[in-house]
Amino acid sequence: MTDLFSSSSESLAQQIVAQLERGLFGAAEQAAGQARRQFPDDAELARLHGIALLQLQRPDDAHVALEHAATIAPQSVEVQCNLASIELARGDADTAIERLRAALRVTPGHPAILLGLGNALMAAARFQHARESYAMATHGAPAHPALRLNLAAAERELGHPELAFTHIDEALQLHPKFDAAYALRANLLQEQAKPLEAAEAWAQAERLAPQNPQYAFGAGQALEDAGQLAAAAEAFARALKLNPNDGPALGQLLFVRRRLCDWRELDALSARLQHAVSTGQAVVSPFAMLAEDVDAALQQQCASTYAESIDRQAAPLRRQLAFTHAKPAPDAPIRVGFVADGFNEHATGLLMVAMLEALAGNDLELHLFATTADDGGPIRRRLAAATTLHDVAGLNNAQLAQRIHDTGIELLFDLNGYSGRDNGELFALRPAPVQVNWLAYPGTSGAPWMDYLLADKQVLPDAMRAHVTEKLLRLPRCYQPNDPTRVVAEPPSRAACGLPESGTVFACFNNSYKINPASFARLMLILQQTPDSVLWLLSGPDGADERLRAAAVAAGLAAERLVFLPRLPHAEYLSRYRHVDLFLDTLPYNAHTTASDALWAGCPVLTCTGRTFAGRVATSLLHELGLPELACDDEESFIAMATQLGNDREALSTLQHHLAQQRTQSSLFDMKGYAADFRRALQAMSARYRIGRKPADLDL
């Protein structure tokens, strides 16, 4: 064993470097501290001590050691770069930039300083300057692959994906096994809606660095986007195995298992997720939490934690964009913007189109910002005719925020929230002075950048007000609009649909993640008590149908009592409701657009009122329709009423006749009336803003 006190400072430094390279940070810190006592004026030993302390998550102690090193060796490039790294870790990018620019004046063109400066400028969201710094560094270190990759990252942020791909290729030519290059390529491909190519890039990164959980998680996201849910679940499971405290991986694994109706370990995974969220140990997608049987308080905590993480990430870019909002003239029309990925044949477009057509008028300017490409369908054409539609599918968040701001939007609606293409990072940039959460995400955003949540008194009664972070604006009707122009065509025969010629047809066309073991058990009890009945379900992904059939058999029912509807174009799907006697809803996540579809098509909906926004939407629809008795208070009454109606053809006929009348009489399908109430909501929000008053709770 080497005697520490007989060694030179150079040999001691070599030993400490070897320990750091092997990841022995505790041993390196101890050895460096001991060596510094022998050689108190050695800058390199102080620097290595600072690096070891930083690796041990002791940034303050590391800063002291590195400042001492800087005092001894003020010209040391390495020390200045290390100090800048600590300042970056503390979130102080501006100080790091000043330090590195000063070092650059002493040592012009030094590639290590330029690399560190580029990193600091990236952290400050000064992407143009970061790109210039990286480009200058490549002149001094042309064979450095990380510099090429950092150039790619800067071009990505500047909205130049093709240049980013070019620099990624350059990095891989220099270092063919550069896992981070494949990861950046995967991110770019996902942003370009190429999930299968992204999944392959993530797989390459994971093969090169199998211990990095981020690569398995990225692969899971890409595979989920591509509809390969079984493979996605396996990828999320790999990520979680590598990092058992990975909140996003846990949340997505659980959600994908629900989509697959793969209920193995479901209760244990859900308990882990709830514990992680309630104790603040994990950042989890709030959308995944909607399918968990939790209360509104935990959903709000989940959303607030998630929003806080987005807010921190967005803060540097928000400071760079620094949007200011000039108040419109008192008589200026209200310029209203809506951002969504669903302005096509999609639930959002289907719900909104007739209301927007009725809303158009001289006092309003309506702008849609479509984040997905035109599908060429009739909904997109109708939306474009009723509004000014901006195709922004190719823009990143900074570019889209600038576009919205330059358009002069006064009231900006987020129609995605945390569902679909998550708009959190966009809205955190504050492109509009008044921002509203509405429609696709049924819950509070928990976000400081959202001013209002548009809802109604059924989905958000006074008792739930404490769990909403936005100001609450409640319409005097169901918050969800409809399209009363839809034609419900005659369907194919029952036999052609796979249904028996006689007997009661129950249906639940909710997405598979809404059908949990408890909801399914209720449905099975109803089938058991309704002879000759069948349950018609929407076909699920990757073996979900077979799993549900097996669960039905395990409950003592014949597998053929379950019938599965393939996914169809909306008009064809809508026609199938003519064969349905009663729609049976789910908890904790209700039917939303699906319930509107059923009711419009004349199919009664039986629901059970939940304890969150997501579990109360069908109740709101039924109250608006004048059928509150179909909204049950508990699962016992839900089962009893479903069984009673399923065995009483006359009662079902009476309900269906009532619904046929309500298509023309109910306020639920009155979009002129809805548009009038919505206009009042817009006017109320605009008036408060224009006279300088803060957002406030408003009941219309």
HUQUI-V752000 format. One record per backbone hydrogen bond with DSSP energy under -0.5 kcal/mol. NH is the residue of the N-H (numbers start at 0). CO is the residue of the C=O. Records with the same first field share a line. If there is no record, write none. Layout:
# HUQUI-V752000
NH->CO / CO
This chain:
# HUQUI-V752000
3->1
5->2
6->3
11->7
12->8
13->9
14->10
15->11
16->12
17->13
18->14
19->15
20->16
21->17
22->19
23->18
24->22
27->23
28->24
29->25
30->26
31->27
32->28
33->29
34->30
35->31
36->32
37->33
38->34
41->38
42->40
45->41
46->42
47->43
48->44
49->45
50->46
51->47
52->48
53->49
54->50
55->51
56->53
57->52
61->57
62->58
63->59
64->60
65->61
66->62
67->63
68->64
69->65
70->66
71->67
72->68
75->72
79->75
80->76
81->77
82->78
83->79
84->80
85->81
86->82
87->83
88->84
89->85
90->87
91->86
92->90
95->91
96->92
97->93
98->94
99->95
100->96
101->97
102->98
103->99
104->100
105->101
106->102
109->106
113->109
114->110
115->111
116->112
117->113
118->114
119->115
120->116
121->117
122->118
123->119
124->121
125->120
126->124
129->125
130->126
131->127
132->128
133->129
134->130
135->131
136->132
137->133
138->134 / 135
139->135 / 136
140->136
143->140
144->142
146->143
147->143
148->144
149->145
150->146
151->147
152->148
153->149
154->150
155->151
156->152
157->153
158->155
159->154
163->159
164->160
165->161
166->162
167->163
168->164
169->165
170->166
171->167
172->168
173->169
174->170
177->174
178->176
180->177
181->177
182->178
183->179
184->180
185->181
186->182
187->183
188->184
189->185
190->186
191->187
192->189
193->188
197->193
198->194
199->195
200->196
201->197
202->198
203->199
204->200
205->201
206->202
207->203
208->204
211->208
212->210
214->211
215->211
216->212
217->213
218->214
219->215
220->216
221->217
222->218
223->219
224->220
225->221
226->223
227->222
228->226
231->227
232->228
233->229
234->230
235->231
236->232
237->233
238->234
239->235
240->236
241->237
242->238
245->242
246->244
249->245
250->246
251->247
252->248
253->249
254->250
255->251
256->252
257->253
258->254
259->255
260->257
261->256
262->260
265->262
268->264
269->265
270->266
271->267
272->268
273->269
274->270
275->271
276->272
277->273
278->274
279->276
280->275
281->275
283->281
288->284
289->285 / 286
290->287
291->288
293->291
295->610
298->294
299->295
300->296
301->297
302->298
303->299
304->300
305->301
306->302
307->303
308->304
309->305
310->306
311->307
312->308
313->309
314->310
315->311
317->313
318->314
319->315
320->316
321->317
325->323
331->328
333->362
334->332
335->333 / 364
336->410
337->366
338->412
339->368
343->341
345->343
348->341
349->345
350->346
351->347
352->348
355->351
356->352
357->353
358->354
359->355
363->360
364->333
366->335 / 364
367->387
368->337
369->367 / 389
370->339 / 368
380->376
381->377
382->378
383->379
384->380
385->381
386->382
387->365
388->386
389->367 / 387
390->388
391->369 / 389
394->391
399->395
400->396
401->397
402->398
403->399
404->400
405->401
406->402
407->403 / 404
408->403
409->334
410->334
411->409 / 433
412->336 / 410
413->435
414->338 / 412
418->415
421->419
422->416
426->422
427->423
428->424 / 425
429->426
432->408
433->409
435->411
436->451
437->413 / 435
439->414 / 437
441->439
442->440
449->446
450->434 / 448
451->434
452->470
453->436
454->452 / 472
456->474
459->455
463->460
464->461
466->463
467->464
470->450
472->452 / 470
473->471 / 697
474->454 / 472
480->478
483->481
485->482
487->485
488->486
496->492
497->494
498->493
505->503 / 533
506->581
507->535
513->510
514->511
515->513
519->515
520->516
521->517
522->518
523->519
524->520
525->521
526->522
527->523
528->524
529->526
532->529
533->503
534->560
535->505 / 533
536->534 / 562
537->507
538->564
540->258
543->540
546->542
547->543
548->544
549->545
550->546
551->547
552->548
553->549
554->550
555->552
556->551
560->557
561->558
562->534
564->536
565->563
572->568
573->569
574->570
575->571 / 572
576->573
577->574
578->575
579->576
580->504
581->504
582->603
583->506
584->582 / 605
589->587 / 613
595->591
596->592
597->593
598->594
599->595
600->596
601->598
602->597
603->601
605->582
606->604 / 629
608->631
609->614
613->441
614->611
615->612
619->615
620->616
621->617
622->618
623->619
624->620
625->621 / 622
626->621
629->626
630->627
631->606 / 629
637->633
638->634
639->635
640->636
641->637
642->638
643->639
644->640
645->641
646->642
647->644
651->647
652->648
653->649
654->650
655->651
656->652
657->653
658->654
659->655
660->656
661->657
662->658
663->660
664->660
665->661
668->665
669->666
670->668
673->669
674->670
675->671
676->672
677->673
678->674
679->675
680->676
681->677
682->678
683->679
684->680
685->681
686->682
687->683
688->684
689->685
690->686
691->688
692->687
697->471
699->473 / 697
